[in-house]
Amino acid sequence: MPAYQAVVFDLDDTLLDDAQATRLGVQALFEHYAPARAAEAGRHWQEALSRYYPDFLDGQLSAAQMRQARIRHALASPELSDQQAEQAFEYFMQAYVAACAESLFDDALPCLTELQQRGYVLALVSNGPDAMQLRKVAACQLESFMAFTLTAEAAGVAKPKPEIFHQASERLGLEAKDCLYVGDNLEKDARAAKQAGWASVWLNRKGHSVPADVVSVGSLSELLTQVLG
């Protein structure tokens, strides 16, 4: 495989077990604000995410509008003022970010450390909101590894659109062929980066069947040995 100068990662469910951290943050939120709905907190939260997050990624909602709409929907509390909704979301964020700090996958830091020692430039490209992702990066102590964190909100465009990868390669000062992207989502990460001219690796932690058009590894340890060895 060709030599790359930069390895760029997705964050959620690639370096960080976001599903676990989200469960903990959501449970704390519902136990405090809506204990009668706590038994199905995960379902209510996912419904709100599915309803409003695509509009945020498409630029139809600001990050603040998306946060407030999700809280009102999830908690079934349409009467909440903007300030009250923000306070509730911040309650979730504090529990969620604390959980993120304990939810890095075991192979994440060893992989980043090894890549940094080998001289690769590292960065993050994520579809998460800017403030949220930066708080998580800081809590997980990933800042020292990364040249930058580029979010969909900051870029003005989200994966799988190629423009976010073009912005990342421009910030790196590299051509697309010199960049490798690693992420857990087959379409938004592996195939999207490839369509933008990057090399890509699908991080397939759950062992799904692998299409013929993608390179896949089951762990970040395999990334080091099988792809970048």
ZANU-567771 format. One record per residue (C-alpha): residue in three letters; x, y, z. Coordinates in steps of 0.5 Angstrom, whole numbers, plus 500, padded with zeros to 3 digits. Example, Ala and Ser with C-alpha at 12.3 -4.5 7.8 and 13.67 -1.06 7.14 Angstrom:
ALA525491516/SER527498514/
//
This chain:
MET500500500/PRO503507498/ALA506511504/TYR501517507/GLN503523510/ALA497524514/VAL492519518/VAL486522519/PHE480519524/ASP473520525/LEU472520533/ASP465517535/ASP465510535/THR472510532/LEU477512537/LEU471513542/ASP466508544/ASP460514543/ALA455509544/GLN457507551/ALA458514553/THR451517550/ARG447511554/LEU450514561/GLY449521559/VAL442520557/GLN440516563/ALA443521567/LEU439527564/PHE432523564/GLU433521571/HIS434528573/TYR429531568/ALA424526566/PRO424520571/ALA417517568/ARG421517561/ALA427514564/ALA426507562/GLU426508555/ALA431514555/GLY435511550/ARG429510545/HIS426517546/TRP433520545/GLN434517539/GLU428519536/ALA430526537/LEU437525534/SER434522528/ARG428528527/TYR433534528/TYR440532527/PRO440531519/ASP437538519/PHE443541523/LEU448537518/ASP444540512/GLY445547515/GLN437548516/LEU438548524/SER444552528/ALA447548533/ALA443551538/GLN436550535/MET438543534/ARG440542542/GLN434545544/ALA429542539/ARG432535541/ILE431536549/ARG424538548/HIS422532544/ALA426527548/LEU423530554/ALA416531552/SER417538554/PRO415543549/GLU414548554/LEU421549556/SER424556554/ASP431556550/GLN434558556/GLN431552560/ALA433547554/GLU440549554/GLN440548561/ALA438541560/PHE442540555/GLU448542559/TYR446537564/PHE447532559/MET453534556/GLN457534563/ALA455527564/TYR456525557/VAL463528557/ALA465525563/ALA463518560/CYS467520554/ALA473521558/GLU473514560/SER470511554/LEU476511549/PHE477504546/ASP483500549/ASP487501542/ALA486508541/LEU491511545/PRO497506543/CYS495507536/LEU495514536/THR502514540/GLU505509535/LEU503513529/GLN505520532/GLN512516533/ARG512514526/GLY512521524/TYR505521521/VAL501528522/LEU494526525/ALA487530525/LEU480529526/VAL474530521/SER467529525/ASN460530523/GLY459532531/PRO457539533/ASP464544534/ALA463545541/MET461538543/GLN467535539/LEU472539542/ARG470538549/LYS470531548/VAL477531545/ALA479535551/ALA476530556/CYS479524552/GLN486528552/LEU487527545/GLU489534543/SER496533543/PHE496528538/MET492532533/ALA494537528/PHE486540528/THR479537529/LEU475539523/THR467538525/ALA461539520/GLU459545523/ALA466549522/ALA467546515/GLY460548513/VAL459541510/ALA458534513/LYS460527511/PRO459524506/LYS460530502/PRO467531499/GLU468538501/ILE469536508/PHE475532506/HIS478537501/GLN478542507/ALA482537511/SER487536506/GLU488543505/ARG489545512/LEU494539512/GLY497542506/LEU497535503/GLU494532496/ALA488527497/LYS493522495/ASP497523501/CYS492522506/LEU489516509/TYR482516513/VAL480511518/GLY472511521/ASP467506523/ASN462508518/LEU462504511/GLU458510507/LYS460516511/ASP467515512/ALA470509508/ARG467510501/ALA466518502/ALA473519503/LYS475514497/GLN470518493/ALA474525495/GLY480522493/TRP483519499/ALA485512501/SER481510507/VAL480504512/TRP473502514/LEU474500522/ASN469494522/ARG469493530/LYS463489529/GLY465484524/HIS460485519/SER461482512/VAL466487508/PRO465489501/ALA470488495/ASP471496494/VAL473497501/VAL479496506/SER477494512/VAL480492519/GLY477490526/SER481494530/LEU486500530/SER492495532/GLU490491525/LEU491498522/LEU498499525/THR500492522/GLN496490516/VAL495497513/LEU501501516/GLY506496518/
//
